[in-house]
Amino acid sequence: MHLSWRSATASVCLALALTASGAAGTYAAPATNKSATGETHLAGVAPPAEDRTFISTTATATSETTLRVVLDAKSHGVPLKLTRAERERIAAIVHGRPAGRRTVAPEVLSGAWQPGSETGRKKGPGTLRCDKNPSWSDANGTLSARFNCRYGTINWGYKISTRVKSFITGNVNERGVSWWNNGKRKPKNAGHVVGKSYHFHGTLKPVKHDDRVQFQDYMTFRVNIGGRTGTGSLTWAADVKAKK
């Protein structure tokens, strides 16, 4: 079934699709819940996921990533209680802000992005020239891609940034790149369960001159941020036009 962000609730403000804004920028969901002010929860009651979530979205001219961290609800059997100062400190490490209470479409959290689901920042695809080897880096990682026109493929690679690797505590579970050629979904690349320093890579084919190719990946991992454990996820996405 075709999913589209256009059918999601109006409150969804995460973007997993590429932007082509021309300048790097970081976007973070605002904090709207009371716990951000330092209020504590009822004794023995674990805080909901919204109160433990930190999100940061960073865009370059040719890529966009969304980093999401959800802290564990309990530590040693005791419900998590964060002061405002601790929330701000964790947010600074994530380079985002507390997510607050909000409704987020399931496809956003799972990384099930679809072409045509832009949220307003997108202006068009980037250009991927034959046999050039560009890369695009932001606070979360580095994406590289090459249009190998002689063989009709796009070769891609992705490395998680040193900053994000600093709080990953175990292996990374990569779903495998999903991609679309001129809006038509293609078989996804194989996933991996590997160390955080792994150079993720793969091949998209067939691709020919003037094809518009949209591709994204989704990764999950365990984290420890300032002594607080949790689960993190990273989604990166790209949208390019193949040119000879």
Backbone as CSV, one residue per row, in Angstrom:
resi,resn,N_x,N_y,N_z,CA_x,CA_y,CA_z,C_x,C_y,C_z
1,MET,0.859,-1.189,0.000,0.000,0.000,0.000,0.891,1.233,0.000
2,HIS,0.561,2.184,-0.829,1.365,3.397,-0.927,1.087,4.315,0.256
3,LEU,2.167,4.674,0.940,2.051,5.594,2.067,2.436,6.986,1.610
4,SER,1.829,7.978,2.182,2.184,9.349,1.843,2.069,10.207,3.064
5,TRP,3.029,11.129,3.238,2.926,12.052,4.356,1.736,12.990,4.180
6,ARG,1.242,13.112,2.946,0.086,13.993,2.759,-1.132,13.460,3.491
7,SER,-1.149,12.136,3.781,-2.274,11.566,4.512,-2.024,11.533,6.010
8,ALA,-0.835,11.954,6.441,-0.509,11.978,7.865,-1.155,13.190,8.524
9,THR,-1.122,13.217,9.858,-1.712,14.334,10.574,-0.939,15.604,10.342
10,ALA,-1.615,16.725,10.493,-0.983,18.018,10.237,0.104,18.331,11.231
11,SER,0.139,17.605,12.336,1.143,17.890,13.362,2.499,17.297,13.060
12,VAL,2.596,16.460,12.034,3.877,15.849,11.702,4.823,16.915,11.170
13,CYS,5.983,17.071,11.811,6.914,18.096,11.338,8.305,17.554,11.126
14,LEU,8.462,16.205,11.120,9.756,15.639,10.773,9.797,15.457,9.270
15,ALA,10.960,15.652,8.651,11.092,15.415,7.225,12.198,14.418,7.001
16,LEU,11.890,13.324,6.317,12.897,12.340,6.007,13.338,12.463,4.556
17,ALA,12.632,13.232,3.770,13.015,13.409,2.389,14.145,14.413,2.294
18,LEU,14.900,14.333,1.201,15.982,15.260,0.957,15.473,16.680,0.813
19,THR,16.243,17.652,1.305,16.008,19.029,0.926,17.120,19.452,0.005
20,ALA,16.850,20.422,-0.804,17.871,20.999,-1.671,17.922,22.481,-1.396
21,SER,18.058,22.833,-0.154,17.965,24.222,0.267,19.193,25.028,-0.078
22,GLY,20.321,24.341,-0.308,21.525,25.050,-0.692,22.404,25.401,0.481
23,ALA,21.904,25.313,1.705,22.719,25.617,2.882,22.363,24.646,3.980
24,ALA,23.347,24.281,4.774,23.088,23.341,5.850,22.294,24.008,6.953
25,GLY,21.476,23.192,7.631,20.706,23.738,8.744,20.222,22.620,9.623
26,THR,19.951,22.906,10.871,19.458,21.895,11.803,18.075,22.275,12.254
27,TYR,17.158,21.299,12.202,15.776,21.520,12.577,15.446,20.589,13.735
28,ALA,14.789,21.080,14.760,14.460,20.245,15.911,13.030,20.497,16.334
29,ALA,12.366,19.424,16.798,10.986,19.556,17.252,10.941,20.334,18.563
30,PRO,9.969,21.207,18.748,9.877,22.012,19.972,9.423,21.192,21.167
31,ALA,9.800,21.640,22.350,9.353,20.998,23.580,8.043,21.621,24.017
32,THR,7.010,20.772,24.166,5.700,21.302,24.529,5.123,20.659,25.783
33,ASN,5.784,19.598,26.290,5.206,18.907,27.432,5.701,19.497,28.746
34,LYS,4.963,19.262,29.810,5.265,19.872,31.095,6.597,19.398,31.667
35,SER,6.991,18.162,31.354,8.209,17.652,31.959,9.432,18.461,31.544
36,ALA,9.342,19.186,30.432,10.462,20.008,29.997,10.725,21.146,30.975
37,THR,9.772,21.447,31.833,9.956,22.523,32.807,10.574,22.020,34.100
38,GLY,10.788,20.716,34.176,11.400,20.152,35.370,10.414,19.437,36.276
39,GLU,9.123,19.394,35.912,8.150,18.696,36.730,8.402,17.196,36.663
40,THR,8.155,16.492,37.749,8.373,15.051,37.806,7.054,14.311,37.627
41,HIS,7.182,13.022,37.348,6.001,12.188,37.139,5.570,11.542,38.444
42,LEU,4.382,10.958,38.448,3.882,10.275,39.624,4.816,9.146,40.016
43,ALA,5.009,8.951,41.297,5.908,7.917,41.803,5.502,6.561,41.260
44,GLY,6.478,5.810,40.756,6.224,4.460,40.276,5.667,4.386,38.869
45,VAL,5.384,5.521,38.235,4.819,5.535,36.894,5.889,5.993,35.910
46,ALA,6.209,5.135,34.956,7.227,5.482,33.976,6.715,6.568,33.042
47,PRO,7.559,7.519,32.685,7.132,8.587,31.778,6.857,8.049,30.380
48,PRO,5.911,8.618,29.646,5.625,8.169,28.281,6.803,8.471,27.366
49,ALA,6.807,7.817,26.204,7.927,7.968,25.274,8.145,9.417,24.863
50,GLU,7.056,10.180,24.752,7.186,11.568,24.324,8.043,12.382,25.285
51,ASP,8.020,12.025,26.558,8.778,12.765,27.563,10.237,12.339,27.620
52,ARG,10.579,11.285,26.887,11.942,10.755,26.930,12.629,10.854,25.575
53,THR,12.024,11.583,24.645,12.470,11.592,23.257,13.159,12.900,22.886
54,PHE,14.254,12.770,22.143,15.009,13.916,21.653,15.222,13.724,20.155
55,ILE,14.923,14.750,19.373,14.956,14.633,17.916,15.717,15.801,17.309
56,SER,16.560,15.490,16.333,17.247,16.536,15.600,17.301,16.161,14.129
57,THR,16.904,17.087,13.264,16.966,16.873,11.825,17.933,17.878,11.224
58,THR,18.905,17.390,10.482,19.934,18.231,9.882,19.925,18.048,8.378
59,ALA,19.952,19.164,7.642,19.882,19.105,6.187,21.071,19.802,5.553
60,THR,21.560,19.236,4.453,22.513,19.905,3.588,21.813,20.154,2.253
61,ALA,22.561,20.635,1.279,21.958,20.900,-0.024,21.544,19.617,-0.737
62,THR,22.082,18.474,-0.321,21.818,17.241,-1.049,21.462,16.063,-0.165
63,SER,21.253,16.259,1.094,20.882,15.140,1.962,20.176,15.669,3.204
64,GLU,19.505,14.773,3.899,18.879,15.127,5.160,18.876,13.917,6.082
65,THR,19.168,14.136,7.346,19.142,13.061,8.330,18.290,13.454,9.520
66,THR,17.638,12.469,10.104,16.886,12.669,11.337,17.414,11.699,12.389
67,LEU,17.923,12.256,13.466,18.399,11.469,14.599,17.341,11.528,15.687
68,ARG,16.945,10.364,16.213,15.920,10.278,17.239,16.431,9.397,18.370
69,VAL,16.397,9.906,19.588,16.834,9.152,20.755,15.682,9.057,21.742
70,VAL,15.352,7.833,22.165,14.322,7.606,23.176,15.006,6.954,24.376
71,LEU,15.057,7.665,25.489,15.686,7.125,26.684,14.820,6.018,27.289
72,ASP,15.459,5.075,27.962,14.717,4.003,28.620,13.796,4.577,29.695
73,ALA,12.614,3.967,29.846,11.627,4.474,30.800,12.065,4.282,32.244
74,LYS,12.906,3.267,32.470,13.348,2.986,33.835,14.840,2.714,33.861
75,SER,15.457,3.006,34.990,16.863,2.703,35.216,16.967,1.920,36.519
76,HIS,17.434,0.672,36.435,17.516,-0.206,37.608,16.157,-0.337,38.294
77,GLY,15.109,-0.384,37.476,13.756,-0.566,38.003,13.082,0.691,38.496
78,VAL,13.792,1.812,38.461,13.226,3.077,38.940,12.797,3.921,37.750
79,PRO,11.555,4.455,37.747,11.105,5.290,36.629,12.042,6.470,36.381
80,LEU,12.250,6.774,35.123,13.123,7.865,34.737,12.537,9.212,35.152
81,LYS,13.360,10.039,35.751,12.954,11.395,36.105,14.074,12.343,35.694
82,LEU,13.774,13.222,34.775,14.771,14.155,34.272,14.454,15.565,34.745
83,THR,15.455,16.253,35.249,15.285,17.670,35.559,15.403,18.449,34.263
84,ARG,15.010,19.700,34.300,15.127,20.529,33.102,16.587,20.648,32.678
85,ALA,17.477,20.796,33.650,18.902,20.924,33.330,19.424,19.675,32.638
86,GLU,18.981,18.497,33.124,19.444,17.260,32.514,18.883,17.090,31.111
87,ARG,17.641,17.473,30.921,17.052,17.400,29.584,17.814,18.295,28.617
88,GLU,18.157,19.493,29.073,18.887,20.423,28.207,20.283,19.894,27.893
89,ARG,20.909,19.251,28.870,22.237,18.695,28.649,22.186,17.553,27.634
90,ILE,21.194,16.672,27.762,21.049,15.567,26.815,20.707,16.097,25.431
91,ALA,19.842,17.110,25.382,19.478,17.702,24.097,20.693,18.302,23.405
92,ALA,21.578,18.912,24.176,22.783,19.503,23.602,23.682,18.430,22.998
93,ILE,23.745,17.263,23.635,24.549,16.161,23.099,23.943,15.638,21.803
94,VAL,22.607,15.525,21.791,21.908,15.053,20.597,21.908,16.131,19.518
95,HIS,22.133,17.393,19.920,22.052,18.551,19.029,20.615,18.791,18.575
96,GLY,19.675,18.469,19.442,18.274,18.698,19.158,17.598,19.285,20.369
97,ARG,16.296,19.075,20.508,15.527,19.510,21.660,14.549,18.420,22.024
98,PRO,14.032,18.435,23.266,13.026,17.426,23.632,11.877,17.438,22.644
99,ALA,11.384,16.245,22.316,10.348,16.145,21.296,9.011,16.676,21.775
100,GLY,8.707,16.532,23.072,7.407,16.961,23.572,6.325,15.982,23.177
101,ARG,5.111,16.247,23.618,3.998,15.355,23.298,3.407,15.753,21.967
102,ARG,3.389,14.801,21.047,2.949,15.096,19.696,2.560,13.796,19.021
103,THR,1.816,13.894,17.968,1.454,12.719,17.194,2.377,12.640,16.000
104,VAL,3.046,11.511,15.836,3.965,11.320,14.731,3.501,10.124,13.916
105,ALA,3.408,10.313,12.617,2.942,9.242,11.751,3.874,8.039,11.828
106,PRO,3.330,6.814,11.837,4.173,5.619,11.953,5.262,5.540,10.891
107,GLU,4.957,6.008,9.660,5.961,5.907,8.606,7.156,6.803,8.877
108,VAL,6.960,7.864,9.660,8.077,8.733,10.007,9.013,8.022,10.969
109,LEU,8.450,7.397,11.989,9.275,6.742,12.997,9.958,5.497,12.452
110,SER,9.366,4.833,11.494,9.940,3.605,10.963,10.858,3.856,9.785
111,GLY,10.847,5.068,9.270,11.672,5.365,8.112,11.023,4.972,6.801
112,ALA,9.720,4.696,6.790,9.044,4.284,5.557,8.658,5.500,4.735
113,TRP,9.663,6.222,4.274,9.422,7.417,3.471,8.952,7.047,2.078
114,GLN,8.175,7.916,1.459,7.745,7.690,0.093,8.007,8.942,-0.737
115,PRO,8.351,8.795,-2.027,8.545,9.978,-2.867,7.243,10.749,-3.001
116,GLY,7.366,12.045,-3.146,6.186,12.887,-3.250,5.629,13.276,-1.905
117,SER,6.375,13.028,-0.817,5.869,13.300,0.523,6.599,14.464,1.176
118,GLU,7.019,15.427,0.387,7.782,16.543,0.909,6.941,17.383,1.855
119,THR,7.611,18.124,2.737,6.907,18.917,3.736,7.073,20.406,3.541
120,GLY,7.612,20.840,2.408,7.674,22.268,2.140,9.080,22.831,2.008
121,ARG,10.098,22.161,2.615,11.453,22.689,2.494,12.108,22.272,1.192
122,LYS,11.603,21.205,0.588,12.225,20.648,-0.601,11.989,21.534,-1.816
123,LYS,13.047,21.721,-2.632,12.930,22.547,-3.824,13.247,21.778,-5.104
124,GLY,13.790,20.590,-4.997,14.114,19.820,-6.179,15.294,18.914,-5.931
125,PRO,15.534,17.958,-6.855,16.626,17.009,-6.657,17.987,17.634,-6.908
126,GLY,19.010,17.073,-6.272,20.377,17.449,-6.595,20.812,16.732,-7.862
127,THR,21.890,17.185,-8.464,22.401,16.579,-9.694,23.573,15.674,-9.384
128,LEU,23.524,14.454,-9.908,24.599,13.483,-9.718,25.215,13.206,-11.081
129,ARG,26.398,13.783,-11.317,27.066,13.686,-12.611,27.811,12.360,-12.767
130,CYS,27.913,11.924,-13.996,28.558,10.658,-14.294,29.996,10.621,-13.769
131,ASP,30.290,9.600,-12.969,31.624,9.308,-12.466,32.215,10.374,-11.556
132,LYS,31.422,11.324,-11.115,31.873,12.229,-10.067,31.657,11.522,-8.731
133,ASN,32.391,11.937,-7.720,32.313,11.260,-6.428,32.058,12.254,-5.303
134,PRO,30.910,12.919,-5.304,30.632,13.914,-4.263,30.247,13.261,-2.940
135,SER,30.377,14.020,-1.870,29.905,13.576,-0.559,29.305,14.769,0.155
136,TRP,28.397,14.479,1.086,27.688,15.521,1.826,27.694,15.141,3.295
137,SER,28.224,16.032,4.116,28.361,15.748,5.548,27.505,16.689,6.377
138,ASP,26.933,16.166,7.466,26.262,16.984,8.461,26.645,16.449,9.837
139,ALA,25.961,16.894,10.862,26.325,16.509,12.227,26.118,15.026,12.498
140,ASN,25.344,14.354,11.664,25.009,12.952,11.917,25.807,11.955,11.094
141,GLY,26.352,12.398,9.966,27.100,11.460,9.144,27.468,12.028,7.798
142,THR,28.073,11.180,6.956,28.496,11.575,5.616,27.925,10.609,4.588
143,LEU,27.223,11.156,3.605,26.668,10.396,2.499,27.508,10.664,1.255
144,SER,27.837,9.615,0.532,28.520,9.764,-0.758,27.731,8.996,-1.810
145,ALA,27.838,9.445,-3.067,27.110,8.771,-4.144,27.805,9.033,-5.472
146,ARG,27.688,8.074,-6.383,28.285,8.211,-7.713,27.351,7.608,-8.748
147,PHE,27.107,8.345,-9.824,26.369,7.804,-10.954,27.389,7.181,-11.904
148,ASN,27.419,5.878,-11.940,28.326,5.152,-12.829,27.582,4.891,-14.135
149,CYS,27.619,5.885,-15.027,26.761,5.843,-16.214,27.133,4.704,-17.173
150,ARG,28.395,4.292,-17.186,28.799,3.211,-18.094,28.148,1.883,-17.719
151,TYR,27.857,1.717,-16.440,27.249,0.463,-15.976,25.786,0.634,-15.549
152,GLY,25.286,1.866,-15.635,23.878,2.099,-15.315,23.548,1.880,-13.851
153,THR,24.429,2.370,-12.954,24.208,2.194,-11.525,24.488,3.488,-10.764
154,ILE,23.973,3.549,-9.550,24.396,4.540,-8.565,25.007,3.774,-7.400
155,ASN,26.239,4.113,-7.078,26.919,3.533,-5.914,26.839,4.538,-4.779
156,TRP,26.381,4.093,-3.618,26.239,4.995,-2.481,27.043,4.465,-1.288
157,GLY,27.358,5.373,-0.378,28.026,4.998,0.861,27.605,5.928,1.983
158,TYR,27.641,5.434,3.206,27.271,6.269,4.353,28.108,5.873,5.569
159,LYS,28.631,6.898,6.276,29.373,6.678,7.518,28.761,7.541,8.617
160,ILE,28.500,6.931,9.751,27.961,7.646,10.903,29.042,8.568,11.454
161,SER,28.648,9.769,11.862,29.609,10.759,12.340,30.262,10.334,13.649
162,THR,31.435,10.909,13.911,32.144,10.640,15.163,31.297,11.039,16.357
163,ARG,30.561,12.135,16.249,29.720,12.598,17.348,28.658,11.573,17.712
164,VAL,27.950,11.057,16.727,26.903,10.073,16.997,27.510,8.751,17.470
165,LYS,28.627,8.361,16.883,29.284,7.120,17.320,29.702,7.196,18.782
166,SER,29.956,8.405,19.284,30.442,8.551,20.660,29.422,8.084,21.686
167,PHE,28.127,8.061,21.349,27.147,7.584,22.323,26.431,6.300,21.897
168,ILE,26.840,5.688,20.798,26.334,4.367,20.421,27.106,3.314,21.219
169,THR,26.398,2.370,21.815,27.053,1.416,22.708,27.099,-0.019,22.177
170,GLY,26.517,-0.266,21.033,26.512,-1.626,20.499,26.504,-1.612,18.988
171,ASN,26.094,-2.724,18.398,26.014,-2.808,16.948,24.891,-1.936,16.392
172,VAL,25.009,-1.629,15.121,23.990,-0.870,14.402,23.189,-1.831,13.539
173,ASN,21.867,-1.751,13.653,20.976,-2.581,12.845,20.470,-1.736,11.687
174,GLU,21.004,-1.996,10.504,20.625,-1.224,9.305,19.555,-1.971,8.531
175,ARG,18.470,-1.279,8.225,17.363,-1.925,7.518,17.727,-2.267,6.081
176,GLY,18.525,-1.449,5.419,18.819,-1.623,3.993,18.140,-0.539,3.193
177,VAL,18.851,0.036,2.244,18.349,1.189,1.494,17.102,0.851,0.682
178,SER,16.079,1.684,0.863,14.892,1.645,0.005,15.068,2.720,-1.051
179,TRP,14.593,2.447,-2.279,14.781,3.459,-3.318,13.696,3.405,-4.380
180,TRP,13.578,4.538,-5.069,12.574,4.730,-6.106,13.236,5.330,-7.334
181,ASN,12.874,4.835,-8.500,13.374,5.379,-9.757,12.203,5.981,-10.510
182,ASN,12.247,7.295,-10.679,11.143,8.028,-11.317,9.802,7.703,-10.653
183,GLY,9.833,7.598,-9.333,8.619,7.373,-8.553,8.209,5.923,-8.402
184,LYS,8.894,5.011,-9.069,8.559,3.591,-8.988,9.474,2.903,-7.984
185,ARG,8.862,2.226,-7.017,9.650,1.576,-5.975,10.424,0.396,-6.542
186,LYS,11.684,0.274,-6.088,12.566,-0.792,-6.521,12.922,-1.683,-5.333
187,PRO,13.419,-2.903,-5.599,13.809,-3.791,-4.493,14.904,-3.151,-3.640
188,LYS,14.757,-3.233,-2.338,15.706,-2.564,-1.462,17.009,-3.341,-1.343
189,ASN,18.054,-2.620,-0.951,19.347,-3.252,-0.695,19.277,-4.102,0.573
190,ALA,20.217,-5.004,0.711,20.281,-5.852,1.898,20.680,-5.035,3.118
191,GLY,20.162,-5.421,4.277,20.511,-4.764,5.516,21.720,-5.410,6.175
192,HIS,22.194,-4.785,7.253,23.355,-5.302,7.967,23.174,-5.109,9.470
193,VAL,23.830,-5.950,10.256,24.001,-5.731,11.688,25.504,-5.705,11.908
194,VAL,26.041,-4.503,12.114,27.493,-4.325,12.103,27.909,-3.305,13.157
195,GLY,29.206,-3.124,13.307,29.729,-2.135,14.222,29.466,-0.716,13.749
196,LYS,29.520,0.228,14.657,29.173,1.608,14.359,30.136,2.303,13.407
197,SER,31.338,1.778,13.238,32.327,2.386,12.337,32.259,1.825,10.922
198,TYR,31.335,0.933,10.674,31.204,0.309,9.356,30.882,1.342,8.279
199,HIS,31.456,1.164,7.096,31.127,2.009,5.947,29.966,1.347,5.200
200,PHE,28.752,1.794,5.479,27.572,1.254,4.811,27.653,1.613,3.328
201,HIS,27.297,0.666,2.464,27.408,0.941,1.034,26.496,-0.010,0.261
202,GLY,26.247,0.353,-0.986,25.399,-0.473,-1.823,25.301,0.083,-3.224
203,THR,24.533,-0.610,-4.068,24.383,-0.248,-5.474,22.912,-0.204,-5.845
204,LEU,22.523,0.832,-6.565,21.161,0.963,-7.078,21.214,0.785,-8.595
205,LYS,20.403,-0.130,-9.107,20.411,-0.373,-10.549,19.083,-0.995,-10.984
206,PRO,18.697,-0.768,-12.264,19.391,0.047,-13.260,19.026,1.526,-13.131
207,VAL,19.965,2.384,-13.486,19.754,3.832,-13.510,20.336,4.372,-14.802
208,LYS,19.570,5.207,-15.488,20.055,5.774,-16.745,20.016,7.301,-16.684
209,HIS,20.592,7.915,-17.704,20.634,9.369,-17.786,19.242,9.982,-17.634
210,ASP,19.152,10.995,-16.819,17.948,11.778,-16.576,16.939,11.097,-15.654
211,ASP,17.288,9.947,-15.097,16.415,9.324,-14.099,16.469,10.124,-12.802
212,ARG,15.334,10.224,-12.149,15.279,10.812,-10.805,15.241,9.675,-9.795
213,VAL,16.230,9.634,-8.921,16.381,8.539,-7.972,16.300,9.078,-6.551
214,GLN,15.409,8.489,-5.773,15.236,8.854,-4.364,15.547,7.622,-3.524
215,PHE,16.393,7.805,-2.508,16.795,6.651,-1.706,17.029,7.053,-0.260
216,GLN,16.799,6.094,0.647,16.946,6.361,2.075,17.273,5.094,2.841
217,ASP,17.843,5.289,4.023,18.168,4.161,4.890,17.707,4.477,6.306
218,TYR,17.570,3.435,7.124,17.084,3.563,8.499,17.899,2.631,9.383
219,MET,18.450,3.168,10.476,19.314,2.406,11.363,18.867,2.575,12.805
220,THR,19.028,1.537,13.607,18.720,1.629,15.033,19.905,1.100,15.831
221,PHE,20.021,1.576,17.089,21.159,1.202,17.927,20.876,1.605,19.367
222,ARG,21.609,0.987,20.283,21.520,1.356,21.691,22.476,2.511,21.974
223,VAL,22.089,3.365,22.939,22.892,4.543,23.246,23.060,4.710,24.754
224,ASN,24.081,5.480,25.111,24.274,5.941,26.482,24.667,7.402,26.385
225,ILE,23.780,8.279,26.859,24.003,9.720,26.764,23.989,10.305,28.168
226,GLY,25.122,10.780,28.596,25.213,11.362,29.930,24.816,10.414,31.033
227,GLY,25.088,9.115,30.853,24.731,8.124,31.859,23.322,7.582,31.722
228,ARG,22.553,8.075,30.772,21.194,7.592,30.521,21.194,6.703,29.292
229,THR,20.632,5.504,29.426,20.590,4.572,28.308,19.286,4.725,27.531
230,GLY,19.307,4.236,26.307,18.114,4.317,25.479,18.365,3.706,24.113
231,THR,17.439,3.972,23.208,17.520,3.471,21.840,17.513,4.653,20.880
232,GLY,18.435,4.619,19.935,18.518,5.677,18.935,18.182,5.154,17.555
233,SER,17.779,6.062,16.686,17.569,5.711,15.287,18.074,6.859,14.418
234,LEU,18.516,6.502,13.243,19.047,7.480,12.302,18.479,7.187,10.929
235,THR,17.853,8.183,10.343,17.339,8.064,8.981,18.042,9.083,8.103
236,TRP,18.597,8.642,6.997,19.109,9.602,6.019,18.384,9.387,4.696
237,ALA,18.267,10.452,3.936,17.521,10.364,2.673,18.167,11.263,1.628
238,ALA,18.032,10.888,0.374,18.593,11.659,-0.729,17.669,11.611,-1.937
239,ASP,17.793,12.622,-2.773,16.952,12.759,-3.966,17.828,13.377,-5.047
240,VAL,18.144,12.604,-6.098,19.092,13.065,-7.093,18.572,12.851,-8.512
241,LYS,19.157,13.589,-9.406,18.906,13.427,-10.844,20.200,12.926,-11.460
242,ALA,20.156,11.782,-12.139,21.347,11.207,-12.768,21.613,11.898,-14.097
243,LYS,22.833,12.395,-14.265,23.207,13.101,-15.490,24.554,12.614,-16.013
244,LYS,24.675,12.469,-17.332,25.953,12.093,-17.923,26.920,13.278,-17.898
